[in-house]
Amino acid sequence: MNGFRIGAGERERIYASTTDTYDEAADLDLIAIEYALNGEPVVLTTDERVYAARLLDARGLDAGAIAHRIGTAASTVRGWKANGWKRGGASKVAPPRSEPKCGEQRMYRRHLRRGESCDVCRAANSAADRRYRLTGSTKASA
Ligand SMILES: [Zn+2]
């Protein structure tokens, strides 16, 4: 039950284009987009999704309703919109973590995995162990 239909009651069909069926320049299948606009199951490319999302947004649908219709996440739709209806934009993906340095717990665990021995990390780890036994936390007190 998705319950939401544009122009509920009047069954108005939305057209991506009234003249073209294919946008050569942008490589968009306007027929496929039209299916998506009207809530019919269809597989779209990302560019077609962005195109459909822009049209639905222009009709006043919110990101959640648009996302449901084109089969993506609301956050993705908001990202496209924030990006001027281009793919990419605001990303949920966290930037890659920095490389661990010696003395950090992550580096100690990496040494262990690789069978390496490192005095700096071993000392840092046993200091953290001592802190943990004394204070219940591995974090150095401020
Ligand atoms: Zn180390």
Backbone and ligand atoms as CSV (ligand in chain L), in Angstrom:
chain,resi,resn,atom,element,x,y,z
A,1,MET,N,N,0.863,-1.195,0.000
A,1,MET,CA,C,0.000,0.000,0.000
A,1,MET,C,C,0.887,1.228,0.000
A,2,ASN,N,N,0.995,1.902,-1.119
A,2,ASN,CA,C,1.819,3.101,-1.068
A,2,ASN,C,C,0.954,4.343,-0.918
A,3,GLY,N,N,-0.297,4.242,-1.288
A,3,GLY,CA,C,-1.264,5.275,-0.931
A,3,GLY,C,C,-1.110,6.635,-1.560
A,4,PHE,N,N,0.063,6.957,-2.019
A,4,PHE,CA,C,0.235,8.318,-2.534
A,4,PHE,C,C,0.202,8.339,-4.047
A,5,ARG,N,N,-0.655,9.166,-4.582
A,5,ARG,CA,C,-0.722,9.312,-6.012
A,5,ARG,C,C,-0.814,10.802,-6.324
A,6,ILE,N,N,-0.072,11.211,-7.314
A,6,ILE,CA,C,-0.156,12.625,-7.698
A,6,ILE,C,C,-1.557,12.895,-8.213
A,7,GLY,N,N,-2.102,14.025,-7.821
A,7,GLY,CA,C,-3.436,14.384,-8.281
A,7,GLY,C,C,-4.434,13.329,-7.898
A,8,ALA,N,N,-4.356,12.870,-6.658
A,8,ALA,CA,C,-5.215,11.789,-6.191
A,8,ALA,C,C,-6.665,12.089,-6.549
A,9,GLY,N,N,-7.328,11.103,-7.086
A,9,GLY,CA,C,-8.722,11.291,-7.451
A,9,GLY,C,C,-8.886,11.584,-8.920
A,10,GLU,N,N,-8.067,12.449,-9.455
A,10,GLU,CA,C,-8.260,12.816,-10.853
A,10,GLU,C,C,-7.474,11.930,-11.811
A,11,ARG,N,N,-6.572,11.095,-11.265
A,11,ARG,CA,C,-5.833,10.159,-12.106
A,11,ARG,C,C,-5.153,10.865,-13.261
A,12,GLU,N,N,-4.527,11.945,-12.959
A,12,GLU,CA,C,-3.822,12.697,-13.976
A,12,GLU,C,C,-2.510,12.008,-14.316
A,13,ARG,N,N,-2.264,11.796,-15.566
A,13,ARG,CA,C,-1.015,11.165,-15.955
A,13,ARG,C,C,0.047,12.232,-16.164
A,14,ILE,N,N,1.236,11.919,-15.699
A,14,ILE,CA,C,2.344,12.864,-15.848
A,14,ILE,C,C,3.208,12.425,-17.011
A,15,TYR,N,N,3.560,13.362,-17.852
A,15,TYR,CA,C,4.409,13.035,-18.985
A,15,TYR,C,C,5.763,13.697,-18.837
A,16,ALA,N,N,6.791,12.934,-19.113
A,16,ALA,CA,C,8.133,13.498,-19.069
A,16,ALA,C,C,8.328,14.444,-20.240
A,17,SER,N,N,7.740,14.091,-21.356
A,17,SER,CA,C,7.774,14.942,-22.533
A,17,SER,C,C,6.573,14.576,-23.374
A,18,THR,N,N,5.981,15.554,-24.032
A,18,THR,CA,C,4.827,15.236,-24.868
A,18,THR,C,C,5.251,15.013,-26.310
A,19,THR,N,N,6.493,15.286,-26.608
A,19,THR,CA,C,6.918,15.148,-27.999
A,19,THR,C,C,7.995,14.084,-28.190
A,20,ASP,N,N,8.943,14.045,-27.297
A,20,ASP,CA,C,10.059,13.128,-27.486
A,20,ASP,C,C,9.876,11.873,-26.647
A,21,THR,N,N,10.480,10.784,-27.102
A,21,THR,CA,C,10.488,9.584,-26.279
A,21,THR,C,C,11.892,9.277,-25.792
A,22,TYR,N,N,12.848,10.001,-26.332
A,22,TYR,CA,C,14.223,9.700,-25.971
A,22,TYR,C,C,15.029,10.979,-26.073
A,23,ASP,N,N,15.798,11.249,-25.046
A,23,ASP,CA,C,16.651,12.427,-25.073
A,23,ASP,C,C,18.063,11.973,-25.409
A,24,GLU,N,N,18.433,12.150,-26.702
A,24,GLU,CA,C,19.731,11.663,-27.177
A,24,GLU,C,C,20.877,12.310,-26.406
A,25,ALA,N,N,20.779,13.609,-26.248
A,25,ALA,CA,C,21.882,14.356,-25.648
A,25,ALA,C,C,22.167,13.861,-24.226
A,26,ALA,N,N,21.104,13.684,-23.467
A,26,ALA,CA,C,21.297,13.318,-22.064
A,26,ALA,C,C,21.210,11.810,-21.855
A,27,ASP,N,N,20.898,11.062,-22.938
A,27,ASP,CA,C,20.770,9.618,-22.838
A,27,ASP,C,C,19.699,9.225,-21.819
A,28,LEU,N,N,18.526,9.795,-21.988
A,28,LEU,CA,C,17.423,9.517,-21.072
A,28,LEU,C,C,16.299,8.814,-21.814
A,29,ASP,N,N,15.778,7.778,-21.225
A,29,ASP,CA,C,14.616,7.100,-21.782
A,29,ASP,C,C,13.374,7.733,-21.174
A,30,LEU,N,N,12.762,8.640,-21.930
A,30,LEU,CA,C,11.649,9.427,-21.381
A,30,LEU,C,C,10.411,8.569,-21.120
A,31,ILE,N,N,10.273,7.488,-21.860
A,31,ILE,CA,C,9.143,6.586,-21.619
A,31,ILE,C,C,9.316,5.909,-20.253
A,32,ALA,N,N,10.535,5.456,-19.992
A,32,ALA,CA,C,10.809,4.828,-18.694
A,32,ALA,C,C,10.576,5.833,-17.571
A,33,ILE,N,N,11.033,7.053,-17.784
A,33,ILE,CA,C,10.843,8.096,-16.776
A,33,ILE,C,C,9.352,8.339,-16.548
A,34,GLU,N,N,8.590,8.336,-17.645
A,34,GLU,CA,C,7.148,8.553,-17.512
A,34,GLU,C,C,6.507,7.454,-16.666
A,35,TYR,N,N,6.937,6.226,-16.861
A,35,TYR,CA,C,6.418,5.142,-16.019
A,35,TYR,C,C,6.702,5.432,-14.545
A,36,ALA,N,N,7.934,5.826,-14.288
A,36,ALA,CA,C,8.321,6.094,-12.903
A,36,ALA,C,C,7.504,7.239,-12.324
A,37,LEU,N,N,7.309,8.284,-13.130
A,37,LEU,CA,C,6.548,9.450,-12.659
A,37,LEU,C,C,5.142,9.053,-12.236
A,38,ASN,N,N,4.626,8.031,-12.889
A,38,ASN,CA,C,3.259,7.627,-12.620
A,38,ASN,C,C,3.181,6.407,-11.707
A,39,GLY,N,N,4.303,6.102,-11.093
A,39,GLY,CA,C,4.302,5.051,-10.086
A,39,GLY,C,C,4.256,3.650,-10.646
A,40,GLU,N,N,4.633,3.502,-11.910
A,40,GLU,CA,C,4.636,2.170,-12.496
A,40,GLU,C,C,6.031,1.576,-12.387
A,41,PRO,N,N,6.107,0.283,-12.154
A,41,PRO,CA,C,7.427,-0.316,-11.934
A,41,PRO,C,C,8.300,-0.250,-13.177
A,42,VAL,N,N,9.480,0.280,-13.011
A,42,VAL,CA,C,10.413,0.407,-14.123
A,42,VAL,C,C,11.798,0.601,-13.532
A,43,VAL,N,N,12.778,0.133,-14.272
A,43,VAL,CA,C,14.160,0.311,-13.813
A,43,VAL,C,C,14.752,1.522,-14.531
A,44,LEU,N,N,15.235,2.460,-13.757
A,44,LEU,CA,C,15.812,3.676,-14.326
A,44,LEU,C,C,17.311,3.721,-14.085
A,45,THR,N,N,18.005,4.393,-14.993
A,45,THR,CA,C,19.407,4.699,-14.720
A,45,THR,C,C,19.440,5.829,-13.698
A,46,THR,N,N,20.605,6.084,-13.138
A,46,THR,CA,C,20.701,7.165,-12.153
A,46,THR,C,C,20.327,8.504,-12.773
A,47,ASP,N,N,20.788,8.760,-13.982
A,47,ASP,CA,C,20.467,10.034,-14.630
A,47,ASP,C,C,18.961,10.175,-14.837
A,48,GLU,N,N,18.308,9.061,-15.174
A,48,GLU,CA,C,16.855,9.098,-15.361
A,48,GLU,C,C,16.141,9.335,-14.032
A,49,ARG,N,N,16.685,8.744,-12.958
A,49,ARG,CA,C,16.103,8.983,-11.635
A,49,ARG,C,C,16.195,10.457,-11.251
A,50,VAL,N,N,17.361,11.034,-11.513
A,50,VAL,CA,C,17.550,12.453,-11.175
A,50,VAL,C,C,16.552,13.295,-11.959
A,51,TYR,N,N,16.408,12.987,-13.236
A,51,TYR,CA,C,15.489,13.720,-14.111
A,51,TYR,C,C,14.055,13.601,-13.585
A,52,ALA,N,N,13.656,12.367,-13.263
A,52,ALA,CA,C,12.302,12.132,-12.750
A,52,ALA,C,C,12.108,12.851,-11.411
A,53,ALA,N,N,13.126,12.808,-10.569
A,53,ALA,CA,C,13.022,13.445,-9.253
A,53,ALA,C,C,12.813,14.940,-9.404
A,54,ARG,N,N,13.525,15.538,-10.381
A,54,ARG,CA,C,13.388,16.979,-10.590
A,54,ARG,C,C,11.958,17.328,-11.011
A,55,LEU,N,N,11.394,16.514,-11.916
A,55,LEU,CA,C,10.026,16.781,-12.366
A,55,LEU,C,C,9.025,16.621,-11.220
A,56,LEU,N,N,9.232,15.595,-10.405
A,56,LEU,CA,C,8.301,15.361,-9.294
A,56,LEU,C,C,8.436,16.464,-8.245
A,57,ASP,N,N,9.646,16.918,-8.027
A,57,ASP,CA,C,9.868,18.008,-7.081
A,57,ASP,C,C,9.163,19.272,-7.571
A,58,ALA,N,N,9.236,19.505,-8.882
A,58,ALA,CA,C,8.580,20.683,-9.453
A,58,ALA,C,C,7.069,20.607,-9.256
A,59,ARG,N,N,6.564,19.380,-9.097
A,59,ARG,CA,C,5.131,19.212,-8.858
A,59,ARG,C,C,4.791,19.245,-7.385
A,60,GLY,N,N,5.794,19.500,-6.574
A,60,GLY,CA,C,5.521,19.716,-5.157
A,60,GLY,C,C,5.574,18.475,-4.282
A,61,LEU,N,N,6.064,17.364,-4.828
A,61,LEU,CA,C,6.196,16.181,-3.966
A,61,LEU,C,C,7.373,16.371,-3.018
A,62,ASP,N,N,7.258,15.803,-1.833
A,62,ASP,CA,C,8.409,15.890,-0.935
A,62,ASP,C,C,9.406,14.765,-1.249
A,63,ALA,N,N,10.581,14.898,-0.663
A,63,ALA,CA,C,11.675,13.978,-0.989
A,63,ALA,C,C,11.295,12.524,-0.734
A,64,GLY,N,N,10.549,12.279,0.341
A,64,GLY,CA,C,10.164,10.912,0.676
A,64,GLY,C,C,9.270,10.305,-0.399
A,65,ALA,N,N,8.297,11.084,-0.865
A,65,ALA,CA,C,7.377,10.587,-1.891
A,65,ALA,C,C,8.110,10.375,-3.208
A,66,ILE,N,N,9.015,11.293,-3.523
A,66,ILE,CA,C,9.800,11.156,-4.753
A,66,ILE,C,C,10.663,9.896,-4.675
A,67,ALA,N,N,11.338,9.735,-3.541
A,67,ALA,CA,C,12.228,8.596,-3.355
A,67,ALA,C,C,11.465,7.292,-3.521
A,68,HIS,N,N,10.268,7.236,-2.937
A,68,HIS,CA,C,9.450,6.031,-3.030
A,68,HIS,C,C,9.113,5.730,-4.492
A,69,ARG,N,N,8.775,6.775,-5.208
A,69,ARG,CA,C,8.338,6.573,-6.586
A,69,ARG,C,C,9.468,6.115,-7.499
A,70,ILE,N,N,10.648,6.641,-7.310
A,70,ILE,CA,C,11.737,6.293,-8.230
A,70,ILE,C,C,12.668,5.235,-7.661
A,71,GLY,N,N,12.341,4.752,-6.461
A,71,GLY,CA,C,13.109,3.639,-5.922
A,71,GLY,C,C,14.486,4.022,-5.434
A,72,THR,N,N,14.557,5.075,-4.638
A,72,THR,CA,C,15.841,5.429,-4.039
A,72,THR,C,C,15.562,5.950,-2.634
A,73,ALA,N,N,16.581,6.477,-1.976
A,73,ALA,CA,C,16.405,6.966,-0.610
A,73,ALA,C,C,16.105,8.458,-0.624
A,74,ALA,N,N,15.307,8.905,0.352
A,74,ALA,CA,C,14.948,10.321,0.442
A,74,ALA,C,C,16.205,11.183,0.559
A,75,SER,N,N,17.187,10.677,1.294
A,75,SER,CA,C,18.428,11.457,1.462
A,75,SER,C,C,19.135,11.641,0.124
A,76,THR,N,N,19.008,10.632,-0.746
A,76,THR,CA,C,19.617,10.733,-2.071
A,76,THR,C,C,18.929,11.828,-2.882
A,77,VAL,N,N,17.583,11.843,-2.797
A,77,VAL,CA,C,16.819,12.858,-3.530
A,77,VAL,C,C,17.205,14.253,-3.029
A,78,ARG,N,N,17.311,14.403,-1.692
A,78,ARG,CA,C,17.699,15.703,-1.133
A,78,ARG,C,C,19.097,16.099,-1.603
A,79,GLY,N,N,19.981,15.097,-1.715
A,79,GLY,CA,C,21.339,15.365,-2.184
A,79,GLY,C,C,21.342,15.885,-3.611
A,80,TRP,N,N,20.543,15.250,-4.461
A,80,TRP,CA,C,20.458,15.712,-5.855
A,80,TRP,C,C,19.939,17.129,-5.907
A,81,LYS,N,N,18.895,17.404,-5.108
A,81,LYS,CA,C,18.277,18.725,-5.125
A,81,LYS,C,C,19.285,19.776,-4.658
A,82,ALA,N,N,19.999,19.442,-3.577
A,82,ALA,CA,C,20.994,20.377,-3.042
A,82,ALA,C,C,22.095,20.611,-4.062
A,83,ASN,N,N,22.253,19.661,-4.963
A,83,ASN,CA,C,23.321,19.727,-5.956
A,83,ASN,C,C,22.812,20.295,-7.282
A,84,GLY,N,N,21.635,20.924,-7.261
A,84,GLY,CA,C,21.093,21.493,-8.495
A,84,GLY,C,C,20.622,20.430,-9.466
A,85,TRP,N,N,20.059,19.358,-8.936
A,85,TRP,CA,C,19.550,18.230,-9.724
A,85,TRP,C,C,20.638,17.627,-10.593
A,86,LYS,N,N,21.763,17.419,-9.983
A,86,LYS,CA,C,22.816,16.619,-10.617
A,86,LYS,C,C,23.161,15.494,-9.658
A,87,ARG,N,N,23.624,14.394,-10.227
A,87,ARG,CA,C,23.982,13.288,-9.344
A,87,ARG,C,C,25.177,13.674,-8.485
A,88,GLY,N,N,25.358,12.919,-7.442
A,88,GLY,CA,C,26.408,13.286,-6.498
A,88,GLY,C,C,25.824,14.203,-5.451
A,89,GLY,N,N,26.501,15.262,-5.116
A,89,GLY,CA,C,25.997,16.188,-4.127
A,89,GLY,C,C,26.245,15.678,-2.730
A,90,ALA,N,N,25.411,16.158,-1.806
A,90,ALA,CA,C,25.589,15.804,-0.399
A,90,ALA,C,C,25.658,14.292,-0.268
A,91,SER,N,N,26.702,13.834,0.307
A,91,SER,CA,C,26.919,12.401,0.412
A,91,SER,C,C,26.835,11.957,1.857
A,92,LYS,N,N,26.273,10.779,2.053
A,92,LYS,CA,C,26.222,10.218,3.396
A,92,LYS,C,C,27.519,9.485,3.710
A,93,VAL,N,N,28.284,9.228,2.659
A,93,VAL,CA,C,29.478,8.412,2.843
A,93,VAL,C,C,30.526,9.194,3.621
A,94,ALA,N,N,30.977,8.633,4.696
A,94,ALA,CA,C,31.997,9.295,5.507
A,94,ALA,C,C,33.317,9.296,4.752
A,95,PRO,N,N,34.099,10.339,4.931
A,95,PRO,CA,C,35.417,10.336,4.300
A,95,PRO,C,C,36.242,9.197,4.866
A,96,PRO,N,N,37.171,8.678,4.067
A,96,PRO,CA,C,37.979,7.553,4.561
A,96,PRO,C,C,38.714,7.944,5.830
A,97,ARG,N,N,38.826,6.982,6.739
A,97,ARG,CA,C,39.507,7.279,7.998
A,97,ARG,C,C,40.997,7.475,7.746
A,98,SER,N,N,41.577,8.308,8.562
A,98,SER,CA,C,43.009,8.530,8.418
A,98,SER,C,C,43.744,7.245,8.803
A,99,GLU,N,N,44.921,7.104,8.280
A,99,GLU,CA,C,45.761,5.954,8.627
A,99,GLU,C,C,46.070,5.980,10.123
A,100,PRO,N,N,45.986,4.850,10.775
A,100,PRO,CA,C,46.334,4.837,12.199
A,100,PRO,C,C,47.819,5.105,12.386
A,101,LYS,N,N,48.130,5.761,13.498
A,101,LYS,CA,C,49.536,6.048,13.796
A,101,LYS,C,C,49.960,5.215,14.998
A,102,CYS,N,N,51.240,4.999,15.141
A,102,CYS,CA,C,51.738,4.240,16.269
A,102,CYS,C,C,51.362,4.955,17.567
A,103,GLY,N,N,50.936,4.158,18.537
A,103,GLY,CA,C,50.470,4.715,19.799
A,103,GLY,C,C,48.951,4.697,19.877
A,104,GLU,N,N,48.277,4.515,18.717
A,104,GLU,CA,C,46.819,4.418,18.713
A,104,GLU,C,C,46.400,2.948,18.794
A,105,GLN,N,N,45.222,2.749,19.372
A,105,GLN,CA,C,44.729,1.391,19.528
A,105,GLN,C,C,44.551,0.691,18.177
A,106,ARG,N,N,44.072,1.468,17.174
A,106,ARG,CA,C,43.869,0.863,15.849
A,106,ARG,C,C,45.183,0.337,15.294
A,107,MET,N,N,46.269,1.109,15.532
A,107,MET,CA,C,47.567,0.686,14.996
A,107,MET,C,C,48.067,-0.546,15.734
A,108,TYR,N,N,47.824,-0.567,17.049
A,108,TYR,CA,C,48.230,-1.734,17.833
A,108,TYR,C,C,47.554,-2.992,17.284
A,109,ARG,N,N,46.233,-2.865,17.023
A,109,ARG,CA,C,45.512,-4.039,16.501
A,109,ARG,C,C,46.032,-4.425,15.116
A,110,ARG,N,N,46.417,-3.426,14.317
A,110,ARG,CA,C,46.959,-3.739,12.995
A,110,ARG,C,C,48.282,-4.489,13.122
A,111,HIS,N,N,49.111,-4.008,14.048
A,111,HIS,CA,C,50.375,-4.729,14.277
A,111,HIS,C,C,50.078,-6.183,14.644
A,112,LEU,N,N,49.125,-6.381,15.553
A,112,LEU,CA,C,48.792,-7.742,15.985
A,112,LEU,C,C,48.373,-8.599,14.802
A,113,ARG,N,N,47.504,-8.027,13.959
A,113,ARG,CA,C,47.024,-8.772,12.795
A,113,ARG,C,C,48.178,-9.187,11.891
A,114,ARG,N,N,49.141,-8.280,11.754
A,114,ARG,CA,C,50.238,-8.533,10.822
A,114,ARG,C,C,51.396,-9.268,11.486
A,115,GLY,N,N,51.247,-9.531,12.781
A,115,GLY,CA,C,52.317,-10.220,13.484
A,115,GLY,C,C,53.533,-9.338,13.682
A,116,GLU,N,N,53.333,-8.015,13.699
A,116,GLU,CA,C,54.452,-7.102,13.880
A,116,GLU,C,C,54.639,-6.786,15.359
A,117,SER,N,N,55.842,-6.404,15.707
A,117,SER,CA,C,56.117,-5.999,17.074
A,117,SER,C,C,56.504,-4.530,17.053
A,118,CYS,N,N,55.853,-3.721,17.891
A,118,CYS,CA,C,56.137,-2.289,17.892
A,118,CYS,C,C,56.136,-1.803,19.332
A,119,ASP,N,N,57.252,-1.285,19.775
A,119,ASP,CA,C,57.377,-0.868,21.178
A,119,ASP,C,C,56.422,0.270,21.512
A,120,VAL,N,N,56.318,1.234,20.598
A,120,VAL,CA,C,55.453,2.398,20.850
A,120,VAL,C,C,54.019,1.942,21.099
A,121,CYS,N,N,53.527,1.063,20.218
A,121,CYS,CA,C,52.138,0.615,20.337
A,121,CYS,C,C,51.959,-0.309,21.547
A,122,ARG,N,N,52.967,-1.163,21.786
A,122,ARG,CA,C,52.849,-2.065,22.942
A,122,ARG,C,C,52.776,-1.256,24.225
A,123,ALA,N,N,53.630,-0.225,24.329
A,123,ALA,CA,C,53.632,0.615,25.533
A,123,ALA,C,C,52.296,1.336,25.673
A,124,ALA,N,N,51.793,1.880,24.555
A,124,ALA,CA,C,50.520,2.601,24.595
A,124,ALA,C,C,49.403,1.658,25.000
A,125,ASN,N,N,49.473,0.419,24.491
A,125,ASN,CA,C,48.418,-0.538,24.803
A,125,ASN,C,C,48.475,-0.976,26.268
A,126,SER,N,N,49.683,-1.179,26.791
A,126,SER,CA,C,49.712,-1.605,28.196
A,126,SER,C,C,49.344,-0.443,29.110
A,127,ALA,N,N,49.649,0.790,28.680
A,127,ALA,CA,C,49.204,1.947,29.461
A,127,ALA,C,C,47.678,2.004,29.477
A,128,ALA,N,N,47.078,1.742,28.316
A,128,ALA,CA,C,45.617,1.751,28.238
A,128,ALA,C,C,45.041,0.629,29.107
A,129,ASP,N,N,45.712,-0.536,29.091
A,129,ASP,CA,C,45.280,-1.661,29.933
A,129,ASP,C,C,45.299,-1.274,31.409
A,130,ARG,N,N,46.412,-0.624,31.811
A,130,ARG,CA,C,46.528,-0.204,33.219
A,130,ARG,C,C,45.410,0.761,33.573
A,131,ARG,N,N,45.189,1.751,32.670
A,131,ARG,CA,C,44.119,2.723,32.924
A,131,ARG,C,C,42.781,2.007,33.070
A,132,TYR,N,N,42.589,1.026,32.217
A,132,TYR,CA,C,41.311,0.327,32.239
A,132,TYR,C,C,41.117,-0.393,33.567
A,133,ARG,N,N,42.182,-1.049,34.014
A,133,ARG,CA,C,42.053,-1.764,35.290
A,133,ARG,C,C,41.816,-0.797,36.443
A,134,LEU,N,N,42.446,0.387,36.359
A,134,LEU,CA,C,42.325,1.347,37.468
A,134,LEU,C,C,41.041,2.157,37.407
A,135,THR,N,N,40.645,2.558,36.194
A,135,THR,CA,C,39.549,3.538,36.081
A,135,THR,C,C,38.329,2.988,35.360
A,136,GLY,N,N,38.454,1.844,34.712
A,136,GLY,CA,C,37.311,1.318,33.965
A,136,GLY,C,C,37.197,1.932,32.577
A,137,SER,N,N,38.198,2.749,32.204
A,137,SER,CA,C,38.158,3.339,30.863
A,137,SER,C,C,39.534,3.238,30.242
A,138,THR,N,N,39.593,3.021,28.927
A,138,THR,CA,C,40.902,2.966,28.259
A,138,THR,C,C,41.363,4.358,27.869
A,139,LYS,N,N,40.457,5.340,27.949
A,139,LYS,CA,C,40.796,6.705,27.555
A,139,LYS,C,C,41.630,7.373,28.638
A,140,ALA,N,N,42.642,8.093,28.233
A,140,ALA,CA,C,43.446,8.850,29.187
A,140,ALA,C,C,42.570,9.920,29.827
A,141,SER,N,N,42.706,10.105,31.133
A,141,SER,CA,C,41.882,11.124,31.787
A,141,SER,C,C,42.368,12.504,31.376
A,142,ALA,N,N,41.433,13.412,31.269
A,142,ALA,CA,C,41.752,14.759,30.767
A,142,ALA,C,C,42.481,15.581,31.833
L,1,ZN,ZN,ZN,53.196,0.824,16.178
